[in-house]
Amino acid sequence: MQLLDPQFRVFEPRDVLLALDHIGVARSRFDPIWRVLVFLQVGMSLVMALRAIASELSLPLEYDRRSLVPSSRPPPR
């Protein structure tokens, strides 16, 4: 991949802060991204990388499902 993109890097889940810095996402802006990642896991087996990131950043792996629905749509009934 680095032949095509010299800026391409791979990070371990424990290096999530380095990865966010690499792509220019401030930690303070990561919470909405995290909520989407958790939402996408609903009903699936938990991806181990998410568990490691949650542990590294002290983030929840579960939310009230209604709080995960984007505000532009009404919550499911």
N, C-alpha and C positions, 0 to 999 in steps of 0.2 A: 504494500500500500504506500510506503514511503517513496517508492519510485514515482508514483502518480501524484502524491501530495506530501511534500517534505514536512509539513506541519502535523501529519497524522501521528497520533500517539494512542497507546492503550494503557488503561489504568486499572489497578485492582480496586475492588469496592472500598477497601480501607483508605484509598487515596482519593476519595470522592471530592474533597476540597481542592486538591490539585487539578482534578479533572474539570471541575466547575470553573476554576480560574483559567484553565487552558482554553475553554470555549467562551470565556467572557461573561459568565453568569455569576453575579454576586450571591453569596450565601443567603442574604436577606431576600432574594428573589426566587429561591429554590422551593419554598413551601408550596406554591401552586403547582409546580411541576411534580413534586412529591405526591400531592393529592391525586393527580391524574394517574401516576404510576400505581398507586395503591388501588384506585378505582378500577384500573385495567386488570388487576389481580383478583377482583371479586369473582368468586365461583371457580377459581383455578387453584392449582397447587402453587404455593408461594415460591417465587424465584429466590434462590439462595442469595443472589447478589443484593436483592432488596432487603433481605434480613440483615446482611452485613452493613449496608448503607444506613439502615435504620439504627443499628447498634452504634455505628461510628458517629452519627449526628444526633443521637437520642431523639429519634422521630417515631411517631406511632405507626404501627402497621395496620391498625384498624380505625375506622371512623364510623360515625353514624352515617349510613348509606345516603340519607337525605342530604347531608352536608356535602357530599361529593358531587351532587348533580350541579352542573353549571347553572348560574343564576339566570341565564337567558331562557331556560326551559323550566316549566313547573316540575316539582318532584313527582316521581311515579306514584301511583296509588296502589 
